[in-house]
Amino acid sequence: MIENRDLRGSLAAYATLVRLPNLFTAPPDIVLGVTLAVGAGGVATDAVTVGGLAVASVLLYAAGTTLNDFFDASEDARERPERPIPSGDVSRPRALGFGLALLLAGIVIAFIAAGTAAGVVSGVLALTILLYDGMLKGSAVGFLAMGASRGLNVLLGVTAALLPTSLPLWAVGVPVTVAIFIAGVTYTAESETRKSDRTVVLPAIGGVVVAALGVGGLLIVRSPRSVTVVFALLLLAGFLGWTGRALRSAYETPTPESIGPAIGVCVLGLTVLDGAFAAAIDPGSALVIVAFLVPALGFSRAISVS
């Protein structure tokens, strides 16, 4: 019985370390990337390839959150003592080894799933993760690096059907918009653990506005059927309503108690944004993307997103 409790405790610690709910926001980026590639003229790919890239994406995301906690161990000891490393549930050396193993596994699986292009994009993504966690966090370049990692994740999905360098301009705008949105959210997230003024919430709000404009622009360029437009706009409205409500609360009362949950909503809300983008091209892909929100929301009830 004691061993079972220890095992459950260890699994819970690692689930917290990798931000389990957030992991379900990584495959939607891949599905969005595949949708962009096929919509841009790429050859339709098989489920095994897409699934492999989705697994690689999850591993890379888990590596990023794990290494984030490794590098932030001293800060977390002061501000988040309940986190797995400062609480002693996971040792710092073990977290480092686990994070690096996840990073390597993500690159290898991406290469096996979709070849050289996927290996290169996943390698660049892994390097971006390392640079952000280890050196750039908290700087202007750091916010851009975090945003770029999400944009690269979408491009990783593109490699399932097309070389990223072959994407037309309208398709390139989608991962760029995703990157800008996450960069703004990341800037605001830096103030999660301290009392701040309202201005720190503005970058996240700006990111939401840019995201909405991006979806609108894609609908104009693609000019899909009216039913498809309605579906995309419904998803966009859901994204705006969900993130807007949370960010409004954070703006009115910029404290850790309001900023933290708002960041969590924005992270999970990226799945809905991915769905809105995909809906402008293929509504079926959008449904697959939004389905990942179910486990993400379910696990977020027990494990913190931010």
C-alpha angles and dihedrals in degrees: 000000000000090000091052091052090049091050092049090048092050093048090049091051093052091044088055092045093056093038093239096203091054093055089073090062092064101068092053088063089054093049090048090051092050090049091052092049095049091044089052092055102274121147112265111254134212129260093246092061093047091045091051092051090047090054091048089050092052091049092050091049091049089049090053095052092044094051089044089061091044093057093039096050095114094047092045090052087063102035107021107026090161092067115111098255102046090040089056095240090119122024118233095239090049091050090052093051092045093049095048091047090052090049093052093044091052092054094046094049092047090053093048092047101048110005135237098338091054090046091053095046092046090048091053089046091051091050090049090052092051093047093049096046097041107034119359105049113124095019129103089251089049094060089050091048092054090048090047091054090061092046089050089051089059090048089052087062090050090062089069090074110006143019108262089229088062095060115119118238095259090057094045088058091067100063088039090055091047089051093051092049093051092043090057092046091049092053090054092045091063088072095051096106100045138052110264142175123257095262093075090067093054097081091057090047089049090051091054091050092050090048091053092049089049093055091046091050092050091051090052093049096044096039094199126185117294093250090054091048091053092050092049091048092049090054090046090050090051090050093049094045095048099044094035094057092049094045092047089057090048091049093050093046109021099194133124089259091061104028095051095056091043090056090049091052091050092051093050090039090064086077090061090046090052088051092051091052092047092047090063087064108024122003091197091061089048090057091052090050096049090049088070088066090072098067091036092057092041095055092040088070089067105025127048117247096206 
